[in-house]
């Protein structure tokens, strides 16, 4: 079989199908032969489990996953890639390609129907234009996954892996840390893709927690508070929350005092657990 990560093979297949890259769909295909085997290995694909892939492109990672996993289901939005995938994946009988938008599909139902009795992991080179919404959907829907191994822009990987109380942290870091323990696996240079993007990438693995680390009475409010605090990260969190969520400043001062949080704290100084205390106190009055 021709090597799918070979740039000449990719060009030949794409020319045959009259395919042009769509920038708006985040189409940067891997041409570095070392990346996909490494990702497939590190995501934990094995003969007993199922792998869900998002955005297979021409199937370069899909093949490596199918060599190792019991079953692979790949969701691809671009219908022009379906005949390409029919050709490139024809040698495998454990792959199902679904032509849908990952943001619209019912993933709980899909996992239940397609991976009965299997442990499930996610492995994907994500389209950059919707990296964070996809990650949040995968986590918030509590999909009964073991892990999520994804390639994202290096800057996003650094932010997610920065953890809490860190200058690099953003609201995504805190949300991801609430549901999982993130791990930085390796960096992928921009020249590993066709066409080459303007930035480097990195592969990260989110090891899903069996239990969230502490009790949050209203998760919607909890994430709203985190988002609002980071949206105005230079302001003190008391001021950001008073502005964005229209909460009485005196009430916030009392809550911060009783939770032992400094009144001058900014979002990057507040831990996940402290955010949960703010949220739980505010949700009492609701
Ligand atoms: N996995 C391939 C690789 O590594 O070479 C392609 C990765 S490319 C960065 C992202 C892929 O996601 C593209 O094939 C694109 O068409 C697909 N995609 C973009 N938006 C999507 C969505 N909302 N749902 C499913 N697939 C999507």
py3Dmol code that shows the C-alpha trace and the ligand (Angstrom):
import py3Dmol

protein = """\
ATOM      1  CA  UNK A   1       0.000   0.000   0.000  1.00  0.00           C
ATOM      2  CA  UNK A   2       1.302   3.489  -0.809  1.00  0.00           C
ATOM      3  CA  UNK A   3       2.240   5.485   2.250  1.00  0.00           C
ATOM      4  CA  UNK A   4      -0.563   7.944   2.915  1.00  0.00           C
ATOM      5  CA  UNK A   5       1.629  10.478   4.674  1.00  0.00           C
ATOM      6  CA  UNK A   6       3.860  10.715   1.583  1.00  0.00           C
ATOM      7  CA  UNK A   7       3.375  14.142   0.020  1.00  0.00           C
ATOM      8  CA  UNK A   8       3.427  12.759  -3.555  1.00  0.00           C
ATOM      9  CA  UNK A   9       0.829  10.096  -2.684  1.00  0.00           C
ATOM     10  CA  UNK A  10      -1.416  12.744  -1.107  1.00  0.00           C
ATOM     11  CA  UNK A  11      -1.084  15.043  -4.110  1.00  0.00           C
ATOM     12  CA  UNK A  12      -1.829  12.145  -6.498  1.00  0.00           C
ATOM     13  CA  UNK A  13      -4.963  11.086  -4.596  1.00  0.00           C
ATOM     14  CA  UNK A  14      -6.239  14.633  -4.191  1.00  0.00           C
ATOM     15  CA  UNK A  15      -5.645  15.487  -7.869  1.00  0.00           C
ATOM     16  CA  UNK A  16      -7.436  12.299  -8.931  1.00  0.00           C
ATOM     17  CA  UNK A  17     -10.490  13.377  -6.888  1.00  0.00           C
ATOM     18  CA  UNK A  18     -10.235  17.034  -7.952  1.00  0.00           C
ATOM     19  CA  UNK A  19      -9.907  18.095  -4.301  1.00  0.00           C
ATOM     20  CA  UNK A  20      -8.865  21.601  -3.170  1.00  0.00           C
ATOM     21  CA  UNK A  21      -8.029  22.350   0.470  1.00  0.00           C
ATOM     22  CA  UNK A  22     -10.616  24.331   2.383  1.00  0.00           C
ATOM     23  CA  UNK A  23      -9.017  26.814   4.749  1.00  0.00           C
ATOM     24  CA  UNK A  24     -12.328  27.470   6.481  1.00  0.00           C
ATOM     25  CA  UNK A  25     -12.583  23.765   7.439  1.00  0.00           C
ATOM     26  CA  UNK A  26      -9.093  23.798   8.954  1.00  0.00           C
ATOM     27  CA  UNK A  27      -7.700  21.369   6.402  1.00  0.00           C
ATOM     28  CA  UNK A  28      -3.993  20.884   7.031  1.00  0.00           C
ATOM     29  CA  UNK A  29      -3.095  17.260   6.317  1.00  0.00           C
ATOM     30  CA  UNK A  30      -0.194  15.475   7.991  1.00  0.00           C
ATOM     31  CA  UNK A  31       2.763  14.639   5.751  1.00  0.00           C
ATOM     32  CA  UNK A  32       5.283  13.738   8.486  1.00  0.00           C
ATOM     33  CA  UNK A  33       5.345   9.897   8.563  1.00  0.00           C
ATOM     34  CA  UNK A  34       6.402   9.734  12.222  1.00  0.00           C
ATOM     35  CA  UNK A  35       3.455  11.577  13.743  1.00  0.00           C
ATOM     36  CA  UNK A  36       0.449   9.278  13.167  1.00  0.00           C
ATOM     37  CA  UNK A  37       2.032   6.005  14.380  1.00  0.00           C
ATOM     38  CA  UNK A  38       3.204   7.855  17.507  1.00  0.00           C
ATOM     39  CA  UNK A  39      -0.248   9.367  18.132  1.00  0.00           C
ATOM     40  CA  UNK A  40      -1.979   6.010  17.557  1.00  0.00           C
ATOM     41  CA  UNK A  41       0.405   4.319  19.981  1.00  0.00           C
ATOM     42  CA  UNK A  42       0.181   6.996  22.706  1.00  0.00           C
ATOM     43  CA  UNK A  43      -3.621   7.323  22.583  1.00  0.00           C
ATOM     44  CA  UNK A  44      -3.803   3.730  23.804  1.00  0.00           C
ATOM     45  CA  UNK A  45      -5.539   2.188  20.774  1.00  0.00           C
ATOM     46  CA  UNK A  46      -5.489  -1.603  21.172  1.00  0.00           C
ATOM     47  CA  UNK A  47      -7.356  -4.717  20.046  1.00  0.00           C
ATOM     48  CA  UNK A  48      -9.915  -4.394  22.852  1.00  0.00           C
ATOM     49  CA  UNK A  49     -10.970  -0.797  22.420  1.00  0.00           C
ATOM     50  CA  UNK A  50     -12.786   1.525  20.075  1.00  0.00           C
ATOM     51  CA  UNK A  51     -11.401   4.805  18.760  1.00  0.00           C
ATOM     52  CA  UNK A  52     -13.426   7.805  17.711  1.00  0.00           C
ATOM     53  CA  UNK A  53     -11.624  10.117  15.286  1.00  0.00           C
ATOM     54  CA  UNK A  54     -12.765  13.614  14.342  1.00  0.00           C
ATOM     55  CA  UNK A  55     -11.769  14.926  10.910  1.00  0.00           C
ATOM     56  CA  UNK A  56      -9.961  12.003   9.225  1.00  0.00           C
ATOM     57  CA  UNK A  57      -9.008  14.085   6.145  1.00  0.00           C
ATOM     58  CA  UNK A  58      -7.653  11.497   3.701  1.00  0.00           C
ATOM     59  CA  UNK A  59      -7.288   8.887   6.459  1.00  0.00           C
ATOM     60  CA  UNK A  60      -3.604   9.061   7.341  1.00  0.00           C
ATOM     61  CA  UNK A  61      -4.211   8.759  11.111  1.00  0.00           C
ATOM     62  CA  UNK A  62      -7.299   6.568  10.618  1.00  0.00           C
ATOM     63  CA  UNK A  63      -5.134   3.800   9.063  1.00  0.00           C
ATOM     64  CA  UNK A  64      -2.725   3.801  11.992  1.00  0.00           C
ATOM     65  CA  UNK A  65      -5.623   3.647  14.455  1.00  0.00           C
ATOM     66  CA  UNK A  66      -7.317   0.812  12.535  1.00  0.00           C
ATOM     67  CA  UNK A  67      -4.090  -1.241  12.618  1.00  0.00           C
ATOM     68  CA  UNK A  68      -4.207  -1.177  16.420  1.00  0.00           C
ATOM     69  CA  UNK A  69      -7.833  -0.792  17.563  1.00  0.00           C
ATOM     70  CA  UNK A  70     -10.802  -3.137  17.462  1.00  0.00           C
ATOM     71  CA  UNK A  71     -12.916  -0.534  15.699  1.00  0.00           C
ATOM     72  CA  UNK A  72     -12.509   3.040  14.457  1.00  0.00           C
ATOM     73  CA  UNK A  73     -15.349   5.456  13.783  1.00  0.00           C
ATOM     74  CA  UNK A  74     -14.303   8.643  11.963  1.00  0.00           C
ATOM     75  CA  UNK A  75     -16.542  11.716  11.645  1.00  0.00           C
ATOM     76  CA  UNK A  76     -15.742  13.907   8.625  1.00  0.00           C
ATOM     77  CA  UNK A  77     -17.725  17.018   7.733  1.00  0.00           C
ATOM     78  CA  UNK A  78     -16.426  17.556   4.188  1.00  0.00           C
ATOM     79  CA  UNK A  79     -18.435  15.321   1.865  1.00  0.00           C
ATOM     80  CA  UNK A  80     -15.800  15.687  -0.879  1.00  0.00           C
ATOM     81  CA  UNK A  81     -13.484  13.556   1.288  1.00  0.00           C
ATOM     82  CA  UNK A  82     -15.886  10.586   1.522  1.00  0.00           C
ATOM     83  CA  UNK A  83     -14.960   9.048  -1.880  1.00  0.00           C
ATOM     84  CA  UNK A  84     -11.294   9.714  -1.066  1.00  0.00           C
ATOM     85  CA  UNK A  85     -11.643   7.833   2.236  1.00  0.00           C
ATOM     86  CA  UNK A  86     -13.525   4.999   0.487  1.00  0.00           C
ATOM     87  CA  UNK A  87     -10.405   4.530  -1.592  1.00  0.00           C
ATOM     88  CA  UNK A  88      -7.676   5.051   1.011  1.00  0.00           C
ATOM     89  CA  UNK A  89      -9.322   2.943   3.733  1.00  0.00           C
ATOM     90  CA  UNK A  90     -10.632   0.151   1.491  1.00  0.00           C
ATOM     91  CA  UNK A  91      -8.200  -2.434   2.910  1.00  0.00           C
ATOM     92  CA  UNK A  92      -9.660  -2.183   6.435  1.00  0.00           C
ATOM     93  CA  UNK A  93     -12.863  -3.807   7.644  1.00  0.00           C
ATOM     94  CA  UNK A  94     -12.922  -2.194  11.105  1.00  0.00           C
ATOM     95  CA  UNK A  95     -13.491   1.442  10.088  1.00  0.00           C
ATOM     96  CA  UNK A  96     -16.766   3.329   9.748  1.00  0.00           C
ATOM     97  CA  UNK A  97     -16.769   6.832   8.268  1.00  0.00           C
ATOM     98  CA  UNK A  98     -19.662   9.134   9.110  1.00  0.00           C
ATOM     99  CA  UNK A  99     -20.255  12.267   7.019  1.00  0.00           C
ATOM    100  CA  UNK A 100     -21.419  14.717   9.707  1.00  0.00           C
ATOM    101  CA  UNK A 101     -20.511  17.779  11.731  1.00  0.00           C
ATOM    102  CA  UNK A 102     -19.001  16.719  15.059  1.00  0.00           C
ATOM    103  CA  UNK A 103     -20.650  19.713  16.731  1.00  0.00           C
ATOM    104  CA  UNK A 104     -24.123  18.545  15.665  1.00  0.00           C
ATOM    105  CA  UNK A 105     -23.912  14.785  16.079  1.00  0.00           C
ATOM    106  CA  UNK A 106     -25.292  12.976  19.155  1.00  0.00           C
ATOM    107  CA  UNK A 107     -22.029  11.499  20.408  1.00  0.00           C
ATOM    108  CA  UNK A 108     -23.541   9.655  23.371  1.00  0.00           C
ATOM    109  CA  UNK A 109     -25.862   7.749  21.046  1.00  0.00           C
ATOM    110  CA  UNK A 110     -23.109   7.112  18.516  1.00  0.00           C
ATOM    111  CA  UNK A 111     -20.726   5.715  21.139  1.00  0.00           C
ATOM    112  CA  UNK A 112     -23.454   3.485  22.601  1.00  0.00           C
ATOM    113  CA  UNK A 113     -24.402   2.114  19.184  1.00  0.00           C
ATOM    114  CA  UNK A 114     -20.973   1.742  17.612  1.00  0.00           C
ATOM    115  CA  UNK A 115     -18.739   0.685  20.498  1.00  0.00           C
ATOM    116  CA  UNK A 116     -20.891  -1.696  22.527  1.00  0.00           C
ATOM    117  CA  UNK A 117     -18.870  -3.281  25.358  1.00  0.00           C
ATOM    118  CA  UNK A 118     -15.627  -1.505  24.386  1.00  0.00           C
ATOM    119  CA  UNK A 119     -13.538   1.063  26.185  1.00  0.00           C
ATOM    120  CA  UNK A 120     -13.474   4.157  24.020  1.00  0.00           C
ATOM    121  CA  UNK A 121     -10.735   6.722  23.404  1.00  0.00           C
ATOM    122  CA  UNK A 122     -10.658   9.733  21.101  1.00  0.00           C
ATOM    123  CA  UNK A 123      -7.728  10.434  18.817  1.00  0.00           C
ATOM    124  CA  UNK A 124      -7.757  13.310  16.329  1.00  0.00           C
ATOM    125  CA  UNK A 125      -5.865  16.035  14.559  1.00  0.00           C
ATOM    126  CA  UNK A 126      -8.462  18.721  15.240  1.00  0.00           C
ATOM    127  CA  UNK A 127      -9.506  21.475  12.811  1.00  0.00           C
ATOM    128  CA  UNK A 128      -8.046  24.590  14.436  1.00  0.00           C
ATOM    129  CA  UNK A 129     -11.019  26.879  13.868  1.00  0.00           C
ATOM    130  CA  UNK A 130     -13.127  24.969  16.427  1.00  0.00           C
ATOM    131  CA  UNK A 131     -10.573  23.301  18.714  1.00  0.00           C
ATOM    132  CA  UNK A 132     -11.927  24.639  22.013  1.00  0.00           C
ATOM    133  CA  UNK A 133     -15.650  24.091  21.257  1.00  0.00           C
ATOM    134  CA  UNK A 134     -14.898  20.487  20.229  1.00  0.00           C
ATOM    135  CA  UNK A 135     -12.826  19.795  23.358  1.00  0.00           C
ATOM    136  CA  UNK A 136     -15.520  21.335  25.564  1.00  0.00           C
ATOM    137  CA  UNK A 137     -18.266  19.318  23.860  1.00  0.00           C
ATOM    138  CA  UNK A 138     -16.308  16.086  24.349  1.00  0.00           C
ATOM    139  CA  UNK A 139     -15.777  16.862  28.042  1.00  0.00           C
ATOM    140  CA  UNK A 140     -19.114  18.432  28.990  1.00  0.00           C
ATOM    141  CA  UNK A 141     -21.182  15.628  27.504  1.00  0.00           C
ATOM    142  CA  UNK A 142     -19.571  13.134  29.941  1.00  0.00           C
ATOM    143  CA  UNK A 143     -19.131  10.566  27.210  1.00  0.00           C
ATOM    144  CA  UNK A 144     -17.666   7.734  29.256  1.00  0.00           C
ATOM    145  CA  UNK A 145     -14.285   8.032  27.568  1.00  0.00           C
ATOM    146  CA  UNK A 146     -10.925   6.892  28.905  1.00  0.00           C
ATOM    147  CA  UNK A 147      -8.946   9.649  27.228  1.00  0.00           C
ATOM    148  CA  UNK A 148      -8.876  12.271  24.490  1.00  0.00           C
ATOM    149  CA  UNK A 149      -5.630  12.537  22.504  1.00  0.00           C
ATOM    150  CA  UNK A 150      -5.660  15.523  20.187  1.00  0.00           C
ATOM    151  CA  UNK A 151      -3.375  17.645  18.075  1.00  0.00           C
ATOM    152  CA  UNK A 152      -3.996  21.345  18.612  1.00  0.00           C
ATOM    153  CA  UNK A 153      -2.067  24.584  18.078  1.00  0.00           C
ATOM    154  CA  UNK A 154       0.982  24.584  20.343  1.00  0.00           C
ATOM    155  CA  UNK A 155      -0.188  27.743  22.076  1.00  0.00           C
ATOM    156  CA  UNK A 156      -3.504  26.089  22.985  1.00  0.00           C
ATOM    157  CA  UNK A 157      -1.671  22.955  24.163  1.00  0.00           C
ATOM    158  CA  UNK A 158       0.550  25.091  26.411  1.00  0.00           C
ATOM    159  CA  UNK A 159      -2.465  26.902  27.827  1.00  0.00           C
ATOM    160  CA  UNK A 160      -4.392  23.690  28.518  1.00  0.00           C
ATOM    161  CA  UNK A 161      -1.393  22.034  30.160  1.00  0.00           C
ATOM    162  CA  UNK A 162      -0.469  25.129  32.207  1.00  0.00           C
ATOM    163  CA  UNK A 163      -2.931  24.092  34.914  1.00  0.00           C
ATOM    164  CA  UNK A 164      -4.426  26.504  37.416  1.00  0.00           C
ATOM    165  CA  UNK A 165      -2.966  29.599  39.087  1.00  0.00           C
ATOM    166  CA  UNK A 166      -0.597  30.226  36.210  1.00  0.00           C
ATOM    167  CA  UNK A 167      -0.070  33.235  33.916  1.00  0.00           C
ATOM    168  CA  UNK A 168      -0.474  31.046  30.826  1.00  0.00           C
ATOM    169  CA  UNK A 169      -3.813  29.661  32.045  1.00  0.00           C
ATOM    170  CA  UNK A 170      -7.105  30.564  30.384  1.00  0.00           C
ATOM    171  CA  UNK A 171     -10.694  29.513  30.971  1.00  0.00           C
ATOM    172  CA  UNK A 172     -10.111  26.432  28.779  1.00  0.00           C
ATOM    173  CA  UNK A 173      -7.255  25.277  31.072  1.00  0.00           C
ATOM    174  CA  UNK A 174      -9.507  25.343  34.106  1.00  0.00           C
ATOM    175  CA  UNK A 175     -12.424  23.651  32.383  1.00  0.00           C
ATOM    176  CA  UNK A 176     -10.173  20.897  31.010  1.00  0.00           C
ATOM    177  CA  UNK A 177      -8.522  20.382  34.400  1.00  0.00           C
ATOM    178  CA  UNK A 178     -11.919  19.996  36.034  1.00  0.00           C
ATOM    179  CA  UNK A 179     -12.798  17.025  33.824  1.00  0.00           C
ATOM    180  CA  UNK A 180      -9.370  15.544  33.128  1.00  0.00           C
ATOM    181  CA  UNK A 181      -5.653  15.430  33.837  1.00  0.00           C
ATOM    182  CA  UNK A 182      -3.931  16.894  30.775  1.00  0.00           C
ATOM    183  CA  UNK A 183      -0.569  15.643  29.586  1.00  0.00           C
ATOM    184  CA  UNK A 184       1.691  17.300  26.967  1.00  0.00           C
ATOM    185  CA  UNK A 185       2.921  14.518  24.654  1.00  0.00           C
ATOM    186  CA  UNK A 186       5.019  16.064  21.871  1.00  0.00           C
ATOM    187  CA  UNK A 187       5.472  19.062  19.584  1.00  0.00           C
ATOM    188  CA  UNK A 188       4.776  18.899  15.834  1.00  0.00           C
ATOM    189  CA  UNK A 189       6.494  21.469  13.611  1.00  0.00           C
ATOM    190  CA  UNK A 190       4.409  23.435  11.076  1.00  0.00           C
ATOM    191  CA  UNK A 191       6.341  21.844   8.173  1.00  0.00           C
ATOM    192  CA  UNK A 192       4.704  18.490   9.034  1.00  0.00           C
ATOM    193  CA  UNK A 193       1.501  19.577   7.252  1.00  0.00           C
ATOM    194  CA  UNK A 194       0.221  20.250   3.747  1.00  0.00           C
ATOM    195  CA  UNK A 195      -0.466  23.147   3.454  1.00  0.00           C
ATOM    196  CA  UNK A 196       1.835  24.314   6.271  1.00  0.00           C
ATOM    197  CA  UNK A 197       0.004  26.442   8.860  1.00  0.00           C
ATOM    198  CA  UNK A 198       1.591  29.576  10.350  1.00  0.00           C
ATOM    199  CA  UNK A 199       2.128  28.037  13.775  1.00  0.00           C
ATOM    200  CA  UNK A 200       3.501  24.841  15.337  1.00  0.00           C
ATOM    201  CA  UNK A 201       1.224  22.206  16.859  1.00  0.00           C
ATOM    202  CA  UNK A 202       1.353  19.795  19.768  1.00  0.00           C
ATOM    203  CA  UNK A 203      -0.292  16.553  20.763  1.00  0.00           C
ATOM    204  CA  UNK A 204      -1.887  16.450  24.199  1.00  0.00           C
ATOM    205  CA  UNK A 205      -3.685  13.684  26.063  1.00  0.00           C
ATOM    206  CA  UNK A 206      -6.577  14.441  28.407  1.00  0.00           C
ATOM    207  CA  UNK A 207      -6.900  11.568  30.861  1.00  0.00           C
ATOM    208  CA  UNK A 208     -10.535  11.688  31.929  1.00  0.00           C
ATOM    209  CA  UNK A 209     -11.125  11.773  35.692  1.00  0.00           C
ATOM    210  CA  UNK A 210     -13.458   9.083  36.996  1.00  0.00           C
ATOM    211  CA  UNK A 211     -14.850  11.673  39.378  1.00  0.00           C
ATOM    212  CA  UNK A 212     -14.684  15.459  39.189  1.00  0.00           C
ATOM    213  CA  UNK A 213     -12.327  16.749  41.928  1.00  0.00           C
ATOM    214  CA  UNK A 214     -14.938  18.543  44.079  1.00  0.00           C
ATOM    215  CA  UNK A 215     -18.607  19.249  44.327  1.00  0.00           C
ATOM    216  CA  UNK A 216     -19.988  21.969  42.040  1.00  0.00           C
ATOM    217  CA  UNK A 217     -23.685  22.562  42.568  1.00  0.00           C
ATOM    218  CA  UNK A 218     -24.296  24.427  39.304  1.00  0.00           C
ATOM    219  CA  UNK A 219     -21.750  23.629  36.571  1.00  0.00           C
ATOM    220  CA  UNK A 220     -23.277  26.103  34.126  1.00  0.00           C
ATOM    221  CA  UNK A 221     -22.782  28.965  36.586  1.00  0.00           C
ATOM    222  CA  UNK A 222     -19.312  27.643  37.534  1.00  0.00           C
ATOM    223  CA  UNK A 223     -18.093  27.828  33.896  1.00  0.00           C
ATOM    224  CA  UNK A 224     -19.809  31.168  33.356  1.00  0.00           C
ATOM    225  CA  UNK A 225     -17.888  32.580  36.333  1.00  0.00           C
ATOM    226  CA  UNK A 226     -14.577  31.188  35.058  1.00  0.00           C
ATOM    227  CA  UNK A 227     -15.196  32.538  31.544  1.00  0.00           C
ATOM    228  CA  UNK A 228     -16.204  35.988  32.792  1.00  0.00           C
ATOM    229  CA  UNK A 229     -13.177  36.187  35.082  1.00  0.00           C
ATOM    230  CA  UNK A 230     -10.738  35.346  32.274  1.00  0.00           C
ATOM    231  CA  UNK A 231     -12.556  37.570  29.753  1.00  0.00           C
ATOM    232  CA  UNK A 232     -11.350  40.548  31.816  1.00  0.00           C
ATOM    233  CA  UNK A 233      -8.250  38.934  33.242  1.00  0.00           C
ATOM    234  CA  UNK A 234      -6.421  42.205  34.023  1.00  0.00           C
ATOM    235  CA  UNK A 235      -9.231  43.346  36.310  1.00  0.00           C
ATOM    236  CA  UNK A 236      -9.680  41.970  39.805  1.00  0.00           C
ATOM    237  CA  UNK A 237     -12.095  39.052  39.672  1.00  0.00           C
ATOM    238  CA  UNK A 238     -14.485  40.858  42.001  1.00  0.00           C
ATOM    239  CA  UNK A 239     -14.736  43.711  39.479  1.00  0.00           C
ATOM    240  CA  UNK A 240     -15.031  41.401  36.444  1.00  0.00           C
ATOM    241  CA  UNK A 241     -17.809  39.386  38.039  1.00  0.00           C
ATOM    242  CA  UNK A 242     -19.635  42.470  39.258  1.00  0.00           C
ATOM    243  CA  UNK A 243     -19.457  43.900  35.683  1.00  0.00           C
ATOM    244  CA  UNK A 244     -20.068  40.818  33.566  1.00  0.00           C
ATOM    245  CA  UNK A 245     -22.591  38.979  35.702  1.00  0.00           C
ATOM    246  CA  UNK A 246     -24.183  41.980  37.348  1.00  0.00           C
ATOM    247  CA  UNK A 247     -23.536  40.684  40.860  1.00  0.00           C
ATOM    248  CA  UNK A 248     -23.515  42.993  43.871  1.00  0.00           C
ATOM    249  CA  UNK A 249     -19.890  43.829  44.737  1.00  0.00           C
ATOM    250  CA  UNK A 250     -20.522  43.640  48.509  1.00  0.00           C
ATOM    251  CA  UNK A 251     -21.934  40.144  48.143  1.00  0.00           C
ATOM    252  CA  UNK A 252     -18.796  39.138  46.227  1.00  0.00           C
ATOM    253  CA  UNK A 253     -16.524  40.661  48.880  1.00  0.00           C
ATOM    254  CA  UNK A 254     -18.276  38.579  51.578  1.00  0.00           C
ATOM    255  CA  UNK A 255     -18.000  35.408  49.492  1.00  0.00           C
ATOM    256  CA  UNK A 256     -14.289  35.979  48.781  1.00  0.00           C
ATOM    257  CA  UNK A 257     -13.598  36.668  52.467  1.00  0.00           C
ATOM    258  CA  UNK A 258     -15.338  33.547  53.701  1.00  0.00           C
ATOM    259  CA  UNK A 259     -13.644  31.400  51.020  1.00  0.00           C
ATOM    260  CA  UNK A 260     -10.249  32.827  52.026  1.00  0.00           C
ATOM    261  CA  UNK A 261      -9.597  34.371  48.591  1.00  0.00           C
ATOM    262  CA  UNK A 262      -7.664  37.634  48.457  1.00  0.00           C
ATOM    263  CA  UNK A 263      -9.915  40.514  47.411  1.00  0.00           C
ATOM    264  CA  UNK A 264      -7.317  41.679  44.875  1.00  0.00           C
ATOM    265  CA  UNK A 265      -7.106  38.277  43.114  1.00  0.00           C
ATOM    266  CA  UNK A 266      -7.196  38.119  39.338  1.00  0.00           C
ATOM    267  CA  UNK A 267      -8.461  35.083  37.389  1.00  0.00           C
ATOM    268  CA  UNK A 268      -4.961  33.644  37.010  1.00  0.00           C
ATOM    269  CA  UNK A 269      -4.473  33.588  40.823  1.00  0.00           C
ATOM    270  CA  UNK A 270      -7.670  31.719  41.621  1.00  0.00           C
ATOM    271  CA  UNK A 271      -7.670  27.923  41.814  1.00  0.00           C
ATOM    272  CA  UNK A 272     -10.372  25.681  40.406  1.00  0.00           C
ATOM    273  CA  UNK A 273     -11.470  24.798  43.903  1.00  0.00           C
ATOM    274  CA  UNK A 274     -11.729  28.489  44.850  1.00  0.00           C
ATOM    275  CA  UNK A 275     -13.839  29.085  41.731  1.00  0.00           C
ATOM    276  CA  UNK A 276     -16.093  26.234  42.868  1.00  0.00           C
ATOM    277  CA  UNK A 277     -16.509  27.942  46.258  1.00  0.00           C
ATOM    278  CA  UNK A 278     -17.477  31.245  44.603  1.00  0.00           C
ATOM    279  CA  UNK A 279     -19.912  29.445  42.319  1.00  0.00           C
ATOM    280  CA  UNK A 280     -21.477  27.326  45.075  1.00  0.00           C
ATOM    281  CA  UNK A 281     -21.956  30.386  47.290  1.00  0.00           C
ATOM    282  CA  UNK A 282     -23.565  32.354  44.444  1.00  0.00           C
ATOM    283  CA  UNK A 283     -25.810  29.479  43.396  1.00  0.00           C
ATOM    284  CA  UNK A 284     -27.227  29.291  46.956  1.00  0.00           C
ATOM    285  CA  UNK A 285     -28.987  32.573  46.440  1.00  0.00           C
ATOM    286  CA  UNK A 286     -30.384  31.586  43.027  1.00  0.00           C
TER     287      UNK A 286
END
"""
ligand_1 = """\
27
LIG
N -6.720 13.791 10.185
C -6.219 14.417 8.987
C -4.713 14.574 9.078
O -4.200 14.535 10.199
O -4.063 14.712 8.038
C -6.898 15.759 8.729
C -6.839 16.758 9.858
S -7.375 18.387 9.404
C -6.421 19.347 10.554
C -9.011 18.562 10.109
C -10.098 17.719 9.451
O -11.333 17.984 10.139
C -10.373 18.010 7.995
O -10.484 16.810 7.282
C -11.729 18.762 8.000
O -12.472 18.599 6.818
C -12.397 18.118 9.197
N -13.444 18.944 9.853
C -13.514 20.288 9.934
N -14.584 20.687 10.636
C -15.222 19.554 11.037
C -16.397 19.304 11.794
N -17.134 20.315 12.309
N -16.794 18.010 11.997
C -16.047 16.985 11.491
N -14.921 17.170 10.758
C -14.504 18.422 10.535
"""
view = py3Dmol.view(width=600, height=400)
view.addModel(protein, "pdb")
view.setStyle({"model": 0}, {"cartoon": {"style": "trace"}})
view.addModel(ligand_1, "xyz")
view.setStyle({"model": 1}, {"stick": {}})
view.zoomTo()
view.show()
